[in-house]
């Protein structure tokens, strides 16, 4: 993912605002961690970082699984 794609994703999160639904990815594990990330948007930075690290771990795991399927 390029930096402009990442920036676009970040804008999408901001534009969605609280209460708006995220489009499902089709992967329950990914959908759950993204829901958790959305839930901490207005929490202190430490809480956001902790959840973002969890999202990162889940996404890395799912990407690694793609090569094994």
PDB file of N, CA, C and O in Angstrom:
ATOM      1  N   UNK A   1       0.848  -1.165   0.000  1.00  0.00           N
ATOM      2  CA  UNK A   1       0.000   0.000   0.000  1.00  0.00           C
ATOM      3  C   UNK A   1       0.895   1.229   0.000  1.00  0.00           C
ATOM      4  O   UNK A   1       1.845   1.324   0.778  1.00  0.00           O
ATOM      5  N   UNK A   2       0.582   2.157  -0.873  1.00  0.00           N
ATOM      6  CA  UNK A   2       1.384   3.374  -0.956  1.00  0.00           C
ATOM      7  C   UNK A   2       0.970   4.356   0.121  1.00  0.00           C
ATOM      8  O   UNK A   2      -0.073   4.193   0.755  1.00  0.00           O
ATOM      9  N   UNK A   3       1.795   5.381   0.329  1.00  0.00           N
ATOM     10  CA  UNK A   3       1.464   6.377   1.349  1.00  0.00           C
ATOM     11  C   UNK A   3       0.195   7.132   0.988  1.00  0.00           C
ATOM     12  O   UNK A   3      -0.553   7.521   1.884  1.00  0.00           O
ATOM     13  N   UNK A   4      -0.074   7.353  -0.299  1.00  0.00           N
ATOM     14  CA  UNK A   4      -1.308   8.040  -0.687  1.00  0.00           C
ATOM     15  C   UNK A   4      -2.529   7.161  -0.428  1.00  0.00           C
ATOM     16  O   UNK A   4      -3.598   7.673  -0.096  1.00  0.00           O
ATOM     17  N   UNK A   5      -2.380   5.838  -0.576  1.00  0.00           N
ATOM     18  CA  UNK A   5      -3.485   4.932  -0.255  1.00  0.00           C
ATOM     19  C   UNK A   5      -3.750   4.928   1.244  1.00  0.00           C
ATOM     20  O   UNK A   5      -4.904   4.906   1.672  1.00  0.00           O
ATOM     21  N   UNK A   6      -2.685   4.950   2.044  1.00  0.00           N
ATOM     22  CA  UNK A   6      -2.837   4.996   3.492  1.00  0.00           C
ATOM     23  C   UNK A   6      -3.538   6.285   3.888  1.00  0.00           C
ATOM     24  O   UNK A   6      -4.444   6.272   4.721  1.00  0.00           O
ATOM     25  N   UNK A   7      -3.122   7.400   3.293  1.00  0.00           N
ATOM     26  CA  UNK A   7      -3.763   8.689   3.592  1.00  0.00           C
ATOM     27  C   UNK A   7      -5.228   8.654   3.203  1.00  0.00           C
ATOM     28  O   UNK A   7      -6.072   9.191   3.920  1.00  0.00           O
ATOM     29  N   UNK A   8      -5.541   8.033   2.082  1.00  0.00           N
ATOM     30  CA  UNK A   8      -6.929   7.902   1.662  1.00  0.00           C
ATOM     31  C   UNK A   8      -7.739   7.078   2.629  1.00  0.00           C
ATOM     32  O   UNK A   8      -8.891   7.406   2.912  1.00  0.00           O
ATOM     33  N   UNK A   9      -7.157   6.012   3.139  1.00  0.00           N
ATOM     34  CA  UNK A   9      -7.829   5.187   4.139  1.00  0.00           C
ATOM     35  C   UNK A   9      -8.086   6.002   5.402  1.00  0.00           C
ATOM     36  O   UNK A   9      -9.173   5.933   5.977  1.00  0.00           O
ATOM     37  N   UNK A  10      -7.095   6.768   5.832  1.00  0.00           N
ATOM     38  CA  UNK A  10      -7.256   7.585   7.040  1.00  0.00           C
ATOM     39  C   UNK A  10      -8.360   8.610   6.842  1.00  0.00           C
ATOM     40  O   UNK A  10      -9.139   8.856   7.763  1.00  0.00           O
ATOM     41  N   UNK A  11      -8.443   9.211   5.667  1.00  0.00           N
ATOM     42  CA  UNK A  11      -9.508  10.158   5.386  1.00  0.00           C
ATOM     43  C   UNK A  11     -10.861   9.465   5.420  1.00  0.00           C
ATOM     44  O   UNK A  11     -11.842  10.042   5.888  1.00  0.00           O
ATOM     45  N   UNK A  12     -10.921   8.237   4.931  1.00  0.00           N
ATOM     46  CA  UNK A  12     -12.171   7.482   4.948  1.00  0.00           C
ATOM     47  C   UNK A  12     -12.644   7.228   6.358  1.00  0.00           C
ATOM     48  O   UNK A  12     -13.845   7.273   6.625  1.00  0.00           O
ATOM     49  N   UNK A  13     -11.722   6.961   7.269  1.00  0.00           N
ATOM     50  CA  UNK A  13     -12.083   6.742   8.665  1.00  0.00           C
ATOM     51  C   UNK A  13     -12.631   8.035   9.250  1.00  0.00           C
ATOM     52  O   UNK A  13     -13.654   8.019   9.936  1.00  0.00           O
ATOM     53  N   UNK A  14     -11.963   9.158   8.988  1.00  0.00           N
ATOM     54  CA  UNK A  14     -12.417  10.441   9.515  1.00  0.00           C
ATOM     55  C   UNK A  14     -13.762  10.827   8.936  1.00  0.00           C
ATOM     56  O   UNK A  14     -14.629  11.328   9.652  1.00  0.00           O
ATOM     57  N   UNK A  15     -13.944  10.596   7.644  1.00  0.00           N
ATOM     58  CA  UNK A  15     -15.183  10.961   6.990  1.00  0.00           C
ATOM     59  C   UNK A  15     -16.343  10.114   7.492  1.00  0.00           C
ATOM     60  O   UNK A  15     -17.487  10.567   7.490  1.00  0.00           O
ATOM     61  N   UNK A  16     -16.060   8.897   7.920  1.00  0.00           N
ATOM     62  CA  UNK A  16     -17.099   7.983   8.378  1.00  0.00           C
ATOM     63  C   UNK A  16     -17.713   8.498   9.674  1.00  0.00           C
ATOM     64  O   UNK A  16     -18.920   8.383   9.885  1.00  0.00           O
ATOM     65  N   UNK A  17     -16.880   9.061  10.534  1.00  0.00           N
ATOM     66  CA  UNK A  17     -17.374   9.593  11.793  1.00  0.00           C
ATOM     67  C   UNK A  17     -17.876   8.500  12.726  1.00  0.00           C
ATOM     68  O   UNK A  17     -17.926   7.327  12.353  1.00  0.00           O
ATOM     69  N   UNK A  18     -18.238   8.884  13.915  1.00  0.00           N
ATOM     70  CA  UNK A  18     -18.723   7.896  14.875  1.00  0.00           C
ATOM     71  C   UNK A  18     -20.142   7.492  14.521  1.00  0.00           C
ATOM     72  O   UNK A  18     -20.949   8.313  14.086  1.00  0.00           O
ATOM     73  N   UNK A  19     -20.426   6.232  14.713  1.00  0.00           N
ATOM     74  CA  UNK A  19     -21.762   5.719  14.444  1.00  0.00           C
ATOM     75  C   UNK A  19     -21.956   5.207  13.035  1.00  0.00           C
ATOM     76  O   UNK A  19     -22.896   4.451  12.789  1.00  0.00           O
ATOM     77  N   UNK A  20     -21.104   5.590  12.099  1.00  0.00           N
ATOM     78  CA  UNK A  20     -21.226   5.110  10.725  1.00  0.00           C
ATOM     79  C   UNK A  20     -20.633   3.713  10.630  1.00  0.00           C
ATOM     80  O   UNK A  20     -19.637   3.399  11.281  1.00  0.00           O
ATOM     81  N   UNK A  21     -21.251   2.892   9.820  1.00  0.00           N
ATOM     82  CA  UNK A  21     -20.803   1.508   9.678  1.00  0.00           C
ATOM     83  C   UNK A  21     -19.674   1.400   8.663  1.00  0.00           C
ATOM     84  O   UNK A  21     -19.682   2.065   7.627  1.00  0.00           O
ATOM     85  N   UNK A  22     -18.704   0.549   8.980  1.00  0.00           N
ATOM     86  CA  UNK A  22     -17.623   0.238   8.054  1.00  0.00           C
ATOM     87  C   UNK A  22     -18.109  -0.891   7.156  1.00  0.00           C
ATOM     88  O   UNK A  22     -18.785  -1.807   7.626  1.00  0.00           O
ATOM     89  N   UNK A  23     -17.781  -0.839   5.896  1.00  0.00           N
ATOM     90  CA  UNK A  23     -18.141  -1.905   4.964  1.00  0.00           C
ATOM     91  C   UNK A  23     -17.402  -3.189   5.353  1.00  0.00           C
ATOM     92  O   UNK A  23     -16.187  -3.153   5.544  1.00  0.00           O
ATOM     93  N   UNK A  24     -18.101  -4.317   5.475  1.00  0.00           N
ATOM     94  CA  UNK A  24     -17.430  -5.572   5.851  1.00  0.00           C
ATOM     95  C   UNK A  24     -16.387  -5.993   4.807  1.00  0.00           C
ATOM     96  O   UNK A  24     -16.564  -5.787   3.606  1.00  0.00           O
ATOM     97  N   UNK A  25     -15.310  -6.582   5.297  1.00  0.00           N
ATOM     98  CA  UNK A  25     -14.248  -7.044   4.401  1.00  0.00           C
ATOM     99  C   UNK A  25     -14.503  -8.460   3.916  1.00  0.00           C
ATOM    100  O   UNK A  25     -13.959  -8.885   2.896  1.00  0.00           O
ATOM    101  N   UNK A  26     -15.342  -9.193   4.659  1.00  0.00           N
ATOM    102  CA  UNK A  26     -15.565 -10.595   4.342  1.00  0.00           C
ATOM    103  C   UNK A  26     -14.690 -11.516   5.175  1.00  0.00           C
ATOM    104  O   UNK A  26     -14.834 -12.737   5.110  1.00  0.00           O
ATOM    105  N   UNK A  27     -13.792 -10.949   5.949  1.00  0.00           N
ATOM    106  CA  UNK A  27     -12.931 -11.725   6.838  1.00  0.00           C
ATOM    107  C   UNK A  27     -13.317 -11.361   8.273  1.00  0.00           C
ATOM    108  O   UNK A  27     -13.068 -10.237   8.709  1.00  0.00           O
ATOM    109  N   UNK A  28     -13.923 -12.301   9.015  1.00  0.00           N
ATOM    110  CA  UNK A  28     -14.406 -11.965  10.360  1.00  0.00           C
ATOM    111  C   UNK A  28     -13.321 -11.434  11.301  1.00  0.00           C
ATOM    112  O   UNK A  28     -13.591 -10.532  12.094  1.00  0.00           O
ATOM    113  N   UNK A  29     -12.117 -11.967  11.232  1.00  0.00           N
ATOM    114  CA  UNK A  29     -11.037 -11.505  12.112  1.00  0.00           C
ATOM    115  C   UNK A  29     -10.654 -10.067  11.786  1.00  0.00           C
ATOM    116  O   UNK A  29     -10.446  -9.258  12.690  1.00  0.00           O
ATOM    117  N   UNK A  30     -10.562  -9.752  10.514  1.00  0.00           N
ATOM    118  CA  UNK A  30     -10.221  -8.393  10.085  1.00  0.00           C
ATOM    119  C   UNK A  30     -11.348  -7.437  10.442  1.00  0.00           C
ATOM    120  O   UNK A  30     -11.099  -6.343  10.948  1.00  0.00           O
ATOM    121  N   UNK A  31     -12.579  -7.841  10.185  1.00  0.00           N
ATOM    122  CA  UNK A  31     -13.724  -6.988  10.509  1.00  0.00           C
ATOM    123  C   UNK A  31     -13.756  -6.662  12.000  1.00  0.00           C
ATOM    124  O   UNK A  31     -14.050  -5.529  12.380  1.00  0.00           O
ATOM    125  N   UNK A  32     -13.457  -7.642  12.841  1.00  0.00           N
ATOM    126  CA  UNK A  32     -13.490  -7.425  14.294  1.00  0.00           C
ATOM    127  C   UNK A  32     -12.425  -6.434  14.744  1.00  0.00           C
ATOM    128  O   UNK A  32     -12.723  -5.532  15.526  1.00  0.00           O
ATOM    129  N   UNK A  33     -11.192  -6.579  14.270  1.00  0.00           N
ATOM    130  CA  UNK A  33     -10.155  -5.641  14.724  1.00  0.00           C
ATOM    131  C   UNK A  33     -10.387  -4.245  14.154  1.00  0.00           C
ATOM    132  O   UNK A  33     -10.044  -3.254  14.798  1.00  0.00           O
ATOM    133  N   UNK A  34     -10.962  -4.152  12.962  1.00  0.00           N
ATOM    134  CA  UNK A  34     -11.282  -2.829  12.425  1.00  0.00           C
ATOM    135  C   UNK A  34     -12.410  -2.177  13.220  1.00  0.00           C
ATOM    136  O   UNK A  34     -12.418  -0.960  13.405  1.00  0.00           O
ATOM    137  N   UNK A  35     -13.366  -2.987  13.691  1.00  0.00           N
ATOM    138  CA  UNK A  35     -14.428  -2.469  14.547  1.00  0.00           C
ATOM    139  C   UNK A  35     -13.818  -1.933  15.844  1.00  0.00           C
ATOM    140  O   UNK A  35     -14.203  -0.870  16.332  1.00  0.00           O
ATOM    141  N   UNK A  36     -12.862  -2.682  16.390  1.00  0.00           N
ATOM    142  CA  UNK A  36     -12.187  -2.240  17.613  1.00  0.00           C
ATOM    143  C   UNK A  36     -11.424  -0.936  17.370  1.00  0.00           C
ATOM    144  O   UNK A  36     -11.418  -0.044  18.219  1.00  0.00           O
ATOM    145  N   UNK A  37     -10.787  -0.833  16.216  1.00  0.00           N
ATOM    146  CA  UNK A  37     -10.051   0.391  15.881  1.00  0.00           C
ATOM    147  C   UNK A  37     -11.003   1.582  15.771  1.00  0.00           C
ATOM    148  O   UNK A  37     -10.710   2.668  16.271  1.00  0.00           O
ATOM    149  N   UNK A  38     -12.138   1.372  15.118  1.00  0.00           N
ATOM    150  CA  UNK A  38     -13.137   2.444  15.017  1.00  0.00           C
ATOM    151  C   UNK A  38     -13.631   2.864  16.400  1.00  0.00           C
ATOM    152  O   UNK A  38     -13.916   4.040  16.628  1.00  0.00           O
ATOM    153  N   UNK A  39     -13.733   1.906  17.323  1.00  0.00           N
ATOM    154  CA  UNK A  39     -14.277   2.177  18.649  1.00  0.00           C
ATOM    155  C   UNK A  39     -13.352   3.051  19.502  1.00  0.00           C
ATOM    156  O   UNK A  39     -13.817   3.690  20.445  1.00  0.00           O
ATOM    157  N   UNK A  40     -12.069   3.091  19.194  1.00  0.00           N
ATOM    158  CA  UNK A  40     -11.136   3.883  20.018  1.00  0.00           C
ATOM    159  C   UNK A  40     -10.717   5.189  19.360  1.00  0.00           C
ATOM    160  O   UNK A  40      -9.757   5.824  19.797  1.00  0.00           O
ATOM    161  N   UNK A  41     -11.417   5.590  18.329  1.00  0.00           N
ATOM    162  CA  UNK A  41     -11.058   6.803  17.586  1.00  0.00           C
ATOM    163  C   UNK A  41     -10.929   8.025  18.488  1.00  0.00           C
ATOM    164  O   UNK A  41     -10.043   8.855  18.283  1.00  0.00           O
ATOM    165  N   UNK A  42     -11.795   8.141  19.474  1.00  0.00           N
ATOM    166  CA  UNK A  42     -11.784   9.326  20.338  1.00  0.00           C
ATOM    167  C   UNK A  42     -11.189   9.038  21.712  1.00  0.00           C
ATOM    168  O   UNK A  42     -11.345   9.832  22.640  1.00  0.00           O
ATOM    169  N   UNK A  43     -10.517   7.915  21.838  1.00  0.00           N
ATOM    170  CA  UNK A  43      -9.856   7.551  23.093  1.00  0.00           C
ATOM    171  C   UNK A  43      -8.450   8.167  23.121  1.00  0.00           C
ATOM    172  O   UNK A  43      -7.966   8.665  22.105  1.00  0.00           O
ATOM    173  N   UNK A  44      -7.802   8.129  24.284  1.00  0.00           N
ATOM    174  CA  UNK A  44      -6.422   8.639  24.366  1.00  0.00           C
ATOM    175  C   UNK A  44      -5.494   7.893  23.401  1.00  0.00           C
ATOM    176  O   UNK A  44      -5.746   6.746  23.032  1.00  0.00           O
ATOM    177  N   UNK A  45      -4.438   8.562  23.011  1.00  0.00           N
ATOM    178  CA  UNK A  45      -3.505   8.015  22.028  1.00  0.00           C
ATOM    179  C   UNK A  45      -2.962   6.650  22.432  1.00  0.00           C
ATOM    180  O   UNK A  45      -2.808   5.777  21.578  1.00  0.00           O
ATOM    181  N   UNK A  46      -2.671   6.448  23.706  1.00  0.00           N
ATOM    182  CA  UNK A  46      -2.156   5.150  24.155  1.00  0.00           C
ATOM    183  C   UNK A  46      -3.117   4.023  23.813  1.00  0.00           C
ATOM    184  O   UNK A  46      -2.692   2.958  23.366  1.00  0.00           O
ATOM    185  N   UNK A  47      -4.405   4.246  24.020  1.00  0.00           N
ATOM    186  CA  UNK A  47      -5.413   3.226  23.706  1.00  0.00           C
ATOM    187  C   UNK A  47      -5.475   2.986  22.204  1.00  0.00           C
ATOM    188  O   UNK A  47      -5.605   1.845  21.761  1.00  0.00           O
ATOM    189  N   UNK A  48      -5.383   4.056  21.420  1.00  0.00           N
ATOM    190  CA  UNK A  48      -5.408   3.920  19.956  1.00  0.00           C
ATOM    191  C   UNK A  48      -4.207   3.118  19.464  1.00  0.00           C
ATOM    192  O   UNK A  48      -4.341   2.262  18.590  1.00  0.00           O
ATOM    193  N   UNK A  49      -3.049   3.395  20.024  1.00  0.00           N
ATOM    194  CA  UNK A  49      -1.829   2.690  19.614  1.00  0.00           C
ATOM    195  C   UNK A  49      -1.925   1.212  19.958  1.00  0.00           C
ATOM    196  O   UNK A  49      -1.555   0.361  19.150  1.00  0.00           O
ATOM    197  N   UNK A  50      -2.415   0.905  21.141  1.00  0.00           N
ATOM    198  CA  UNK A  50      -2.549  -0.492  21.556  1.00  0.00           C
ATOM    199  C   UNK A  50      -3.456  -1.265  20.599  1.00  0.00           C
ATOM    200  O   UNK A  50      -3.126  -2.380  20.195  1.00  0.00           O
ATOM    201  N   UNK A  51      -4.588  -0.682  20.239  1.00  0.00           N
ATOM    202  CA  UNK A  51      -5.509  -1.346  19.317  1.00  0.00           C
ATOM    203  C   UNK A  51      -4.896  -1.402  17.916  1.00  0.00           C
ATOM    204  O   UNK A  51      -5.029  -2.416  17.231  1.00  0.00           O
ATOM    205  N   UNK A  52      -4.236  -0.346  17.485  1.00  0.00           N
ATOM    206  CA  UNK A  52      -3.609  -0.342  16.159  1.00  0.00           C
ATOM    207  C   UNK A  52      -2.547  -1.432  16.049  1.00  0.00           C
ATOM    208  O   UNK A  52      -2.396  -2.045  14.992  1.00  0.00           O
ATOM    209  N   UNK A  53      -1.815  -1.677  17.128  1.00  0.00           N
ATOM    210  CA  UNK A  53      -0.822  -2.754  17.118  1.00  0.00           C
ATOM    211  C   UNK A  53      -1.497  -4.116  16.974  1.00  0.00           C
ATOM    212  O   UNK A  53      -0.986  -4.996  16.282  1.00  0.00           O
ATOM    213  N   UNK A  54      -2.638  -4.286  17.624  1.00  0.00           N
ATOM    214  CA  UNK A  54      -3.400  -5.526  17.490  1.00  0.00           C
ATOM    215  C   UNK A  54      -3.904  -5.687  16.050  1.00  0.00           C
ATOM    216  O   UNK A  54      -3.837  -6.778  15.483  1.00  0.00           O
ATOM    217  N   UNK A  55      -4.405  -4.600  15.468  1.00  0.00           N
ATOM    218  CA  UNK A  55      -4.860  -4.635  14.071  1.00  0.00           C
ATOM    219  C   UNK A  55      -3.702  -5.048  13.174  1.00  0.00           C
ATOM    220  O   UNK A  55      -3.865  -5.883  12.285  1.00  0.00           O
ATOM    221  N   UNK A  56      -2.544  -4.468  13.406  1.00  0.00           N
ATOM    222  CA  UNK A  56      -1.364  -4.779  12.604  1.00  0.00           C
ATOM    223  C   UNK A  56      -1.024  -6.259  12.682  1.00  0.00           C
ATOM    224  O   UNK A  56      -0.742  -6.892  11.664  1.00  0.00           O
ATOM    225  N   UNK A  57      -1.051  -6.815  13.903  1.00  0.00           N
ATOM    226  CA  UNK A  57      -0.746  -8.243  14.070  1.00  0.00           C
ATOM    227  C   UNK A  57      -1.757  -9.119  13.332  1.00  0.00           C
ATOM    228  O   UNK A  57      -1.377 -10.088  12.673  1.00  0.00           O
ATOM    229  N   UNK A  58      -3.029  -8.784  13.440  1.00  0.00           N
ATOM    230  CA  UNK A  58      -4.066  -9.581  12.761  1.00  0.00           C
ATOM    231  C   UNK A  58      -3.900  -9.485  11.251  1.00  0.00           C
ATOM    232  O   UNK A  58      -3.970 -10.500  10.558  1.00  0.00           O
ATOM    233  N   UNK A  59      -3.683  -8.290  10.735  1.00  0.00           N
ATOM    234  CA  UNK A  59      -3.512  -8.135   9.284  1.00  0.00           C
ATOM    235  C   UNK A  59      -2.274  -8.872   8.783  1.00  0.00           C
ATOM    236  O   UNK A  59      -2.313  -9.492   7.720  1.00  0.00           O
ATOM    237  N   UNK A  60      -1.180  -8.810   9.534  1.00  0.00           N
ATOM    238  CA  UNK A  60       0.014  -9.565   9.144  1.00  0.00           C
ATOM    239  C   UNK A  60      -0.282 -11.057   9.103  1.00  0.00           C
ATOM    240  O   UNK A  60       0.134 -11.753   8.176  1.00  0.00           O
ATOM    241  N   UNK A  61      -0.997 -11.544  10.102  1.00  0.00           N
ATOM    242  CA  UNK A  61      -1.345 -12.955  10.145  1.00  0.00           C
ATOM    243  C   UNK A  61      -2.232 -13.373   8.987  1.00  0.00           C
ATOM    244  O   UNK A  61      -2.031 -14.432   8.392  1.00  0.00           O
ATOM    245  N   UNK A  62      -3.203 -12.548   8.671  1.00  0.00           N
ATOM    246  CA  UNK A  62      -4.106 -12.885   7.562  1.00  0.00           C
ATOM    247  C   UNK A  62      -3.353 -12.848   6.235  1.00  0.00           C
ATOM    248  O   UNK A  62      -3.587 -13.693   5.371  1.00  0.00           O
ATOM    249  N   UNK A  63      -2.457 -11.888   6.061  1.00  0.00           N
ATOM    250  CA  UNK A  63      -1.666 -11.834   4.831  1.00  0.00           C
ATOM    251  C   UNK A  63      -0.746 -13.049   4.719  1.00  0.00           C
ATOM    252  O   UNK A  63      -0.568 -13.601   3.633  1.00  0.00           O
ATOM    253  N   UNK A  64      -0.169 -13.457   5.831  1.00  0.00           N
ATOM    254  CA  UNK A  64       0.696 -14.654   5.826  1.00  0.00           C
ATOM    255  C   UNK A  64      -0.120 -15.887   5.482  1.00  0.00           C
ATOM    256  O   UNK A  64       0.376 -16.791   4.810  1.00  0.00           O
ATOM    257  N   UNK A  65      -1.365 -15.934   5.936  1.00  0.00           N
ATOM    258  CA  UNK A  65      -2.232 -17.079   5.649  1.00  0.00           C
ATOM    259  C   UNK A  65      -2.575 -17.175   4.157  1.00  0.00           C
ATOM    260  O   UNK A  65      -2.826 -18.270   3.653  1.00  0.00           O
ATOM    261  N   UNK A  66      -2.587 -16.061   3.459  1.00  0.00           N
ATOM    262  CA  UNK A  66      -2.951 -16.072   2.042  1.00  0.00           C
ATOM    263  C   UNK A  66      -2.033 -16.988   1.231  1.00  0.00           C
ATOM    264  O   UNK A  66      -2.487 -17.647   0.294  1.00  0.00           O
ATOM    265  N   UNK A  67      -0.792 -17.032   1.573  1.00  0.00           N
ATOM    266  CA  UNK A  67       0.155 -17.874   0.858  1.00  0.00           C
ATOM    267  C   UNK A  67      -0.020 -19.353   1.150  1.00  0.00           C
ATOM    268  O   UNK A  67       0.482 -20.201   0.413  1.00  0.00           O
ATOM    269  N   UNK A  68      -0.727 -19.661   2.218  1.00  0.00           N
ATOM    270  CA  UNK A  68      -0.914 -21.050   2.632  1.00  0.00           C
ATOM    271  C   UNK A  68      -2.243 -21.625   2.180  1.00  0.00           C
ATOM    272  O   UNK A  68      -2.444 -22.837   2.255  1.00  0.00           O
ATOM    273  N   UNK A  69      -3.140 -20.796   1.721  1.00  0.00           N
ATOM    274  CA  UNK A  69      -4.489 -21.271   1.342  1.00  0.00           C
ATOM    275  C   UNK A  69      -4.498 -21.917  -0.015  1.00  0.00           C
ATOM    276  O   UNK A  69      -5.547 -22.366  -0.478  1.00  0.00           O
TER     277      UNK A  69
END
